[in-house]
């Protein structure tokens, strides 16, 4: 139990700091930015109360907002995906998934985990970029930004998950 809490805290500190210090400065072709800090929300164990996930997601987004000079945009997008996380997992994986299980390639399978991450990241990015733009003035550019950032974020999260040997050992 203590190991799980310490791992969650370590994920939070490492990924939020990495996002704030490095990834926020990456704007590939001035369009795509990876948001790797979502990994710490994605990797929360299944069965945590919805309010707990919502509060953690909101605080994570708020901390990224404070260091990114984006007033509430990440907090709003993270709160939405935090609220939709559990229903999304049950929609994609079925109702009979065990509590306490960490989403991973091992627990969801490769295709299931990638579907979960893709839908989670897509909902977050659409919300974030709509809040940022506050208009549909240039919908093509908005779609390109969302698509490119979603792709970069999914690839980043899946690459990190490939090297997360701890989640591959769970259940063996």
N, C-alpha and C positions, 0 to 999 in steps of 0.2 A: 504494500500500500504506500509506504513512504517512498519507495523507489519510483512509483508511478507519479506521485506528486512532484518529486524532485525532477523527474524527466519532463513533466509538463512545464515546470518553472524554467528549466533550462531551454526548452524549445522556445518558450515565450521570449526570454531575454535575448537569446542568440538571433532568432529570426526577426524580431522587431528591431534590434540594433543593426543587423545587417541591412534591413530594408531602409532604415532611416539614414544610415551612414553611406551606403553604397548604391543600392538599387534605385532609390529615388532620383539619383543623378543620371541614370541610364534612360535615354529616350531614343531607342533605336529608330533611325531615320525620322526623328522627331515625332514618332507616332506611337511606338510600343514601349511600355514600361512593365517589367515583371513585378508582381506583388507577391513575393514569396512568404510574407508574414502570414498569409492565409493558411499556411501549413499548420501552424499551431492551433488553429480553430478546427481544421479538417481532422487532425489527429486526436482530438478529444475522445475519450471513451464513450461508447454508446451506453445510454441509460442514465446519463447525468440529467438532472432536472432541466426542463426547458428554460426556466428562469435563470439557472446557473450558467447555461451556455450563452444565453442572451446577455447577461451581465458581463461575462468574460469577453464575449465578442465586442460588445460596446466599448469596454475599457481598452481592449487591444486597438480598436479603430481610433479611439480618442487619443491614445498615446502616439500613434502614427500621425494623427492630425496635428498634435501639438508640435511635433518636430518637423512636419512637412509644410506648415503654414496653410493648411486646408481646413477651414473652419467647419468641422462637423461632417464633412463628406465621407471620409473613411468610417467614422463612427456610425453614420446612418446606413451605409452599405453593409458594414459588418453586423450591425444589429439585425438587419433584414435576413442575411444568410444564417445568422445564429438562430433566429426564430424558425427558419425553414429547414434547418439542418436535420433534425430528427425525422420529420415527415418525408424529407428527401431520401434519407437512408432507408426508411421502411418502404417507400415507393419503389426504389431501385433494387433492394435486396430481399424484400418480403417482410412479413410481420414476425416471423419466427427467429429473428436474429437475437443472439444472446447479449444480455447486458454486460458491461465491463469490457467488451471486445473493442480493440482499437482498429479503426479502418486502416487497411493496408493491402498490399498485393496478396499477402498470405491469407488474410481473412475474407476478402471480397473477391479474390481472383484478379488477374490482370485486367481483364475487360471490365469487370464490375467496379474496380477501383478507379480506372480511368473514366468511366461514365460518371461516377460519383463526383470526382474532381472536376470534370468538364462542366457538368451542370451547376455545381457549386460556384465555380469561378465565373461562369457565364452570368449567373444571376448577380453576383457581386459586381462584376465589371459594368454590366448594363446599368445597374443602379448608380454606381460611382460616377460613370461618365455622363449619365443624364443629370445627376445632381451638379456635376461640374459645369456642364454646358448650360443648363437651365433653359434650353431652347432646342428646337429641332430645325434650326436655320440651315445647317449643312448636314443633312442626314447621311450622305455618302461618306463624308469625312468621319462622322461619328461611328458609322458601321465599320470603317477601316480601322479606326483606333481601338474599338472594342474587340474586333476580330484578332488584330495583331497582338494586343495585350493579353487576351485570353490564351492565344497560342503560346506566347512566351511564358506565361504563368503556369500553364499546364505542363509544358516541357520542363520547367524549373522544378515544379513540385514532384513530377514523376522521376526526375533525375535524383533528387534528394531522397525520395522513397527507395530507389534502387540501392542506395548506399546506407540505408537505415537498417542495419543488421539486427537491431534489437526487436523491431516489429516483425522480422521474419522468423525469429526464434519463438515468439509467443504462440502457444498452441502445439508446439512440437513435443 
